[in-house]
Amino acid sequence: MHDLRFRSHIFALKKKEGLTFKETSKRFGVSMRTLFAWQKRMEPKTTRSKPATKIDMEVLRSDVQKHPDRFQWERAQDHHVSAWAIGKALRRLTISLKKNSVSPQS
């Protein structure tokens, strides 16, 4: 992913030297499609806000409150999704791993 400074540098040189999109693409090793996309939106997208589609978040939240000691793969079996999807959903709910209040002795 290219930062904003690099993108603006490319378009400044393109304008200064009167380059076409094809010439700019060859010079910087960036596809023409990417250059057109950057022309429409210069700032890079940093997040993707996609809602959960398979997992009901309220059901998952209540399940975590009722059974805090369950493993993610156990929750995944109940919701008919992968353990990876449960992990992502728990991050969306800002539920982190259990922490031990006392560290174990070495």
Contacts in CASP RR format, 6 or more apart in sequence:
PFRMAT RR
TARGET T0000
AUTHOR 0000-0000-0000
METHOD contacts of the structure
MODEL  1
MHDLRFRSHIFALKKKEGLTFKETSKRFGVSMRTLFAWQKRMEPKTTRSK
PATKIDMEVLRSDVQKHPDRFQWERAQDHHVSAWAIGKALRRLTISLKKN
SVSPQS
1 44 0 8 1.000
2 30 0 8 1.000
2 44 0 8 1.000
3 44 0 8 1.000
4 42 0 8 1.000
4 43 0 8 1.000
4 44 0 8 1.000
7 38 0 8 1.000
7 42 0 8 1.000
7 44 0 8 1.000
8 42 0 8 1.000
10 24 0 8 1.000
10 28 0 8 1.000
10 30 0 8 1.000
10 35 0 8 1.000
10 38 0 8 1.000
11 38 0 8 1.000
11 39 0 8 1.000
11 42 0 8 1.000
13 19 0 8 1.000
13 24 0 8 1.000
14 21 0 8 1.000
14 24 0 8 1.000
19 27 0 8 1.000
21 32 0 8 1.000
21 35 0 8 1.000
21 36 0 8 1.000
22 32 0 8 1.000
24 30 0 8 1.000
24 35 0 8 1.000
25 31 0 8 1.000
25 32 0 8 1.000
25 35 0 8 1.000
52 89 0 8 1.000
52 92 0 8 1.000
54 79 0 8 1.000
54 80 0 8 1.000
54 81 0 8 1.000
54 85 0 8 1.000
55 79 0 8 1.000
55 81 0 8 1.000
55 85 0 8 1.000
55 86 0 8 1.000
55 89 0 8 1.000
56 79 0 8 1.000
57 89 0 8 1.000
57 92 0 8 1.000
57 93 0 8 1.000
59 79 0 8 1.000
60 75 0 8 1.000
60 79 0 8 1.000
60 86 0 8 1.000
60 89 0 8 1.000
60 90 0 8 1.000
60 93 0 8 1.000
61 93 0 8 1.000
61 95 0 8 1.000
63 70 0 8 1.000
63 75 0 8 1.000
63 78 0 8 1.000
64 75 0 8 1.000
64 90 0 8 1.000
64 93 0 8 1.000
64 95 0 8 1.000
68 98 0 8 1.000
72 83 0 8 1.000
72 86 0 8 1.000
72 87 0 8 1.000
72 90 0 8 1.000
73 83 0 8 1.000
73 86 0 8 1.000
75 83 0 8 1.000
75 86 0 8 1.000
76 82 0 8 1.000
76 83 0 8 1.000
76 85 0 8 1.000
76 86 0 8 1.000
79 85 0 8 1.000
79 86 0 8 1.000
90 96 0 8 1.000
END
